Amino acid sequence: MISDIAKNLVELKKEFVKLYDGNSQIQEFIPKSKSELFPIEELHLDLLHEFATKNPIYYNSFEKKIGSVDCIVYEGDINKYWLNSIQHGSSKAPFSPTWIMSGYIGTMFAKELGYSEVIDIGSGDGRIAYCAKVLDLESHSIEIDDMLVDLQHLLTSTLNFHPYCDDAITFDYSSLNLLRPIFFIGGLAQMGGIFLATGVLDKVNLISNLKQNSGWVFAGTLSQKYTPDPKNEAGWGTLIEKNNLKSIQRVSLPAAWTFHESDDVQYIFTESI
Amino acid sequence: MTSSKDISQMFDSESKKLQNLIDTANSKTDMNIHDIVDTYYQVMNVSSMATMLKQQTYSEPSHLLSKIQETEKMISEKFDSIIHPNFLLKISLSIQEMTKNLQSGNSGEKLKEQIESDAKLFEELRQTMSTREFVEQYENGIFHD
């Protein structure tokens, strides 16, 4: 069922791209209510809309029927966060969010795979950690950029997804008392993701019970604009092999930067061999 | 098949284009990003031709060799030593200025139209930053040759 929702989102995004005639830097939609294509609990949809309406990156919203689905379109601008993030010496990749619906679907997979905690690494505005809380998973959001963490704190009044302003590579994960966590790594392999993922994997693998119990989700791309990995997996194959991981799920979902791209982000879910 | 005369004429023509671009760079203080990038591409184009032609020196007329040497001297003495550092400085200062302006305009609530108008300035900044990366790559090439 979750795979179907993911496919429906990708198909509806194609319709949205044809319909959209605005000028915003980023834009996305959330279905207004539960439907055949999106059999999502109304409460969850309400919480996703609340994330968008409270989030200062979005400055405009309007109703739009996309295909057969009534949606709310959110228009946003992340330029000032981009400007801040590129001036941050430790930031490995500029902030470019996945869609809220993509965050929700990604965390649905995490829940279905049996994970109990979501750790959103390089979390931006914390949307993946927020979506995990919508699904009653425990979550933690780690972001090095103080401006983005300040933004996250504005959003925790709805659901506390535990934002930390810290460097994910030096963060003390043992302090979270994790049991069965899944780590979502922000950033493409070719955009600093390998460095970030390697640092976090090395740190987490030092904690006794976590090496075997942890899942890892990598955001990859099939775009020819980026250098492919010789072991494939949308840019992550070499890292996956080197860390004795295996791919257990793969899903394509839209993000802000794939709006004008034919291929969406490839989320690769992995676990220890 | 291309004759030695054709090759010589082609090199001559490309060198003249480069000479014109270098003269423009020397005289104009407000070259835009597009013109700057064009100048680098022509430098790289002529440099590559010179390298390739020098490898075939045994079959080339001596006046072509003289032309190659003359053009390489122009690239080294005028472009690499004077124009390129000026371009890099100009681009870096431009990035600093744009960044400062965009940061100072970031406070307070803005209307949709203002946000979307500012987004164009951010896009211009991103393009200028990409140009700086390109120019820095050229510089790395000079020092690693």
Contacts between the chains, C-beta under 8 A, distances in Angstrom:
chain1	res1	chain2	res2	distance
A	23	B	116	4.7
A	23	B	119	7.7
A	24	B	115	7.9
A	24	B	116	6.6
A	24	B	119	7.8
A	25	B	116	7.9
A	25	B	119	5.0
A	25	B	122	7.8
A	59	B	110	7.5
A	59	B	112	5.9
A	59	B	115	5.5
A	60	B	112	5.4
A	75	B	112	7.7
A	77	B	115	5.0
A	77	B	116	7.7
A	77	B	118	7.9
A	77	B	119	6.0
A	79	B	102	7.6
A	79	B	118	6.9
A	79	B	119	6.0
A	79	B	122	4.1
A	80	B	102	7.8
A	80	B	106	4.7
A	82	B	122	7.2
A	83	B	99	6.8
A	83	B	102	6.1
A	83	B	103	6.6
A	83	B	106	7.6
A	83	B	122	7.3
A	83	B	125	7.8
A	87	B	99	7.9
